[in-house]
């Protein structure tokens, strides 16, 4: 009814979680999708797990990097292979709820939106809720997105590929490469927030996305200097603004509901 959704999934050593992740895609009430998984030279059994799913459902496609290259490279490859009208993202340890695609597509088509994101909750490595739900502002304009790209949860983002085209990001950006994508997509559309809880983000110990403050500064500078192709002064200014937004997000848009 809405057209095919291409789901972009990088994978590296996620044997503990990837079955639950793929199962959450298979459980979608909207069935016109393709799942493009790019494995980044995993050393665990996750590739064999993925291959078993591929045998049983031809909507699931596996690609394997020749060498370990990072999530940016894996996402770039999947984006080049995508054939859907819509692009969505799901990392190999996160989860979608069954009506995620159906509700988000309806929201986009009915309102004419080209770029959207949704509410999500945080879970631990045992898939238990951590009592935190991440929300967002109703709209992030193209101009405002320059400083607010951190407001979008990657696992909730969807955009219209016919409007945006094929996005490719600098593969040297090992962290915040999803934010680098939003900085490119923003040039084509404002981002709109769907106030529905449709996904679960897994918080893992030692994750590259949960490192120290100096790491936060370094990666944000690189995000703007290389990912958004800015001069050093502009990149520094944008870095400061966006880091401030990171702390604002934690204060305003992360709701502590407690563990039930």
Buried (B, 14 or more C-beta within 10 A) or exposed (E): EBEBBBBBBBBBBBBBBBBBBBEBBBEBEBEBBBBBBBBBEBEBEBBEBBEEBBEEEEBBBBBBBEEEBBBBBBBBBBBEBBEBBBBBBBBBBBBBBBBBBBBBBBBBBEEEBBBBBBBBBBBEEEEEBBEBBBBBBEEBEBEBBBBBBBBBBBBBBBBBBEEBEEBBBBBEBBBBBBBBBBBBBBEBBBBBBBEBBBBBBBBBEEEEBEEEEEEBBBBBBBBBBBBBEBEEEBBBBBBBBBBEBBEEBEEEBEEEEEEE
